[in-house]
């Protein structure tokens, strides 16, 4: 059983650009219920199926499994809710942590979020200079909700 402990922030400015190469992520949701989500994702030439439990503060259960790329493509094309989430993800080392910066495209173009995974909820973190306000507790910034209410509709 895996537990994800994650905090999420808005990103300001462009000083983070150039700190890492970006990779295209395409993902969709088969289910976005209060008790959990089922996500399909393609990164490069790899497919993944992820099941996440409900968030409790910064933590939630997370189970991720590699699946054949062809299966992931069919699931995205046929089974997933629209719009799909399209983003470029940058992995930036800052201090002792890895920050994942997501620059969204498609229906969520213009939104840039940074996430950091922690080993415990009370872990102290040094915020990079390009971090704006925290949105960990705001469900409208959850990827699963960006399918239902894309950024272009805000």
HUJODA-V790923 format. One record per backbone hydrogen bond with DSSP energy under -0.5 kcal/mol. NH is the residue of the N-H (numbers start at 0). CO is the residue of the C=O. E is the energy in kcal/mol with one decimal. If there is no record, write none. Layout:
BEGIN
nh:NH co:CO e:E
nh:NH co:CO e:E
END
This chain:
BEGIN
nh:3 co:59 e:-3.3
nh:4 co:2 e:-0.5
nh:5 co:3 e:-0.5
nh:5 co:57 e:-2.6
nh:6 co:115 e:-2.2
nh:8 co:113 e:-2.8
nh:9 co:132 e:-2.6
nh:10 co:111 e:-1.6
nh:11 co:129 e:-2.7
nh:16 co:13 e:-1.6
nh:18 co:15 e:-1.9
nh:22 co:88 e:-1.9
nh:24 co:86 e:-3.1
nh:25 co:41 e:-2.1
nh:26 co:84 e:-2.6
nh:27 co:39 e:-2.5
nh:29 co:37 e:-2.4
nh:30 co:37 e:-1.3
nh:32 co:35 e:-1.9
nh:35 co:32 e:-1.4
nh:36 co:51 e:-2.3
nh:37 co:30 e:-2.1
nh:38 co:49 e:-3.2
nh:39 co:27 e:-2.7
nh:40 co:47 e:-2.4
nh:41 co:25 e:-2.9
nh:42 co:45 e:-2.4
nh:43 co:23 e:-0.9
nh:45 co:42 e:-1.7
nh:46 co:66 e:-1.0
nh:47 co:40 e:-2.3
nh:48 co:64 e:-2.7
nh:49 co:38 e:-2.9
nh:50 co:62 e:-2.8
nh:51 co:36 e:-2.4
nh:52 co:60 e:-2.4
nh:53 co:34 e:-0.6
nh:55 co:58 e:-3.1
nh:57 co:55 e:-0.5
nh:58 co:55 e:-2.1
nh:59 co:3 e:-1.7
nh:61 co:1 e:-2.6
nh:62 co:50 e:-2.5
nh:64 co:48 e:-2.7
nh:66 co:46 e:-2.2
nh:71 co:67 e:-2.3
nh:72 co:68 e:-2.4
nh:73 co:69 e:-2.1
nh:74 co:70 e:-2.5
nh:75 co:71 e:-2.5
nh:76 co:72 e:-2.4
nh:77 co:73 e:-2.6
nh:78 co:73 e:-0.6
nh:78 co:74 e:-1.4
nh:79 co:74 e:-1.5
nh:80 co:28 e:-2.6
nh:84 co:26 e:-3.2
nh:85 co:83 e:-0.6
nh:86 co:24 e:-2.2
nh:87 co:102 e:-2.3
nh:88 co:22 e:-2.9
nh:88 co:86 e:-0.5
nh:89 co:100 e:-2.7
nh:90 co:20 e:-0.6
nh:91 co:89 e:-0.7
nh:91 co:98 e:-3.3
nh:93 co:96 e:-2.7
nh:96 co:93 e:-1.9
nh:98 co:91 e:-3.4
nh:98 co:96 e:-0.6
nh:99 co:114 e:-2.8
nh:100 co:89 e:-3.1
nh:100 co:98 e:-0.6
nh:101 co:99 e:-0.6
nh:101 co:112 e:-3.4
nh:102 co:87 e:-2.7
nh:102 co:100 e:-0.6
nh:103 co:101 e:-0.7
nh:103 co:110 e:-2.4
nh:104 co:85 e:-2.9
nh:107 co:104 e:-1.8
nh:108 co:105 e:-1.7
nh:109 co:103 e:-0.9
nh:110 co:107 e:-1.9
nh:112 co:101 e:-2.1
nh:113 co:8 e:-3.0
nh:114 co:99 e:-2.5
nh:115 co:6 e:-2.2
nh:116 co:97 e:-0.6
nh:117 co:4 e:-3.1
nh:122 co:119 e:-1.6
nh:126 co:124 e:-0.6
nh:130 co:127 e:-1.6
nh:131 co:9 e:-3.0
nh:134 co:7 e:-2.8
nh:135 co:7 e:-0.8
nh:137 co:134 e:-1.7
nh:138 co:136 e:-0.8
nh:140 co:137 e:-2.0
nh:141 co:138 e:-1.7
nh:144 co:141 e:-1.2
nh:145 co:141 e:-1.5
nh:146 co:142 e:-0.7
nh:147 co:143 e:-0.6
nh:148 co:144 e:-3.0
nh:151 co:106 e:-2.3
nh:152 co:149 e:-2.1
nh:153 co:150 e:-1.7
END
